[in-house]
Amino acid sequence: MNLEKFMNNLEAKHPGELEYLQAVREVLESLEDVLAENPQFATAGIIERLVEPDRILTFKVAWVDDNGRVQVNLGYRVQFNNAIGPYKGGLRFHPSVNLSILKFLGFEQIFKNSLTTLPMGGGKGGSDFDPKGKSDAEVMRFAQAFMLELWRLIGPETDVPAGDIGVGGREIGFLYGMYKKLARENTGVLTGKGGNWGGSLIRPEATGFGGIYFMNEMMKAHKDTLKGKTISISGFGNVAWGAALKAVELGAKVVTISGPDGYIYDEAGISGDKIDYMLELRASNNDIVAPYTKEFPGSKFFPGERPWGVKVDIALPCATQNELNGDDAAKLLANGVKYIGEISNMGCTPEAIHAFHKAKVPYGPGKAVNAGGVAVSGLEMSQNSMKFNWSAEEVDQKLHTIMTNIHAACIKHGTEANGFINYAKGANVAGFLKVANSMMDQGII
Ligand code: 2IT
């Protein structure tokens, strides 16, 4: 296929949807060989069908704030592809949310979910609602109003939302409560539920733990170890927390976290109660990391900066899309970075990925490295279907196996003639083949 011509057409149809177009281009660039080897995909219009969501629901969410004023937000659910299972993917509540962002996330989710080996299709949703500074009551009223629209479209065998940025245990609780009331059923329609009402053990830890399990495999493949490695992490939310916890457990030293206000450098290492403190920072609902320095003297706060100028062995973006650009990559490389693991979705810009590949520094893409979160969501669905709960050890062990298998799939499809492992290509090809072959089997629908 002619990639430039294809992308020009897609851009003409969806002008200005930059993140979506970026995500599509990144995947299609990896598929050149596979598409050449499998002409049946072109005949069946697989790519044309894959890049457009099956359907998109957009709706208005009106709710009343604590001052009695009516607020209006936008709500969305993008049902992208259900070739291998019900639509599955998180809900993001953040002021930056728009259709381009949810389409990029939904598109990535198709391949990520395919890589988990579990039967889940790809979807994503959310709202431009800003949870920052909102009271619990406001979050509840918003979540209930959001679900009043969304519930018609979702179901345990149709579409199973979960959390993402701005949607954690509290929000899932309010959303689930309203879904249950409307649908009159108690099923696994959302994942990330509380442990007392159908949630899975290890789901809060899963994205970060899975990311570190993946990095551990990457170390082994390069005859290296996490032990003694210095790591920079961005973000301070659920993903950063889980990654820090497991990285420290495996003997690495985490020296940074960050927020929209800047980054923290803690030379002594972020471990123990400092990792617990990340939960407090998040619960404060202020979306800032600066207070860390008051709590832990000896650490430094760098306002308005990202942590990529710090000299480390491993960089783990754990915050949001395009948070590590070409300049950041140049700084990391100049400081001798050895491995990159993207635990955020599309955390690196195309320029950054290109720079890492050029320098032959292994770069694990988000759809592989962060797949542990949705994988344990899939395990939550399995447990809900069985009406049974696995122990933390059982879930953790399954997560570990899944991440090891994803790493192996990246090696299988991404190893180049000179031995360099192009993880981005490996993940895209492995994720794509399963979905494309499933679409071939199921006819034109
Ligand atoms: O980006 C992601 O994979 C998630 N936010 C988790 C999705 C899920 O369904 O658990």
Residues whose N, C-alpha, C, O or C-beta is under 5 A from the ligand:
A	BS01	2IT	K88 G89 G90 V160 A162 G163 D164 N370 G373 V374 S377
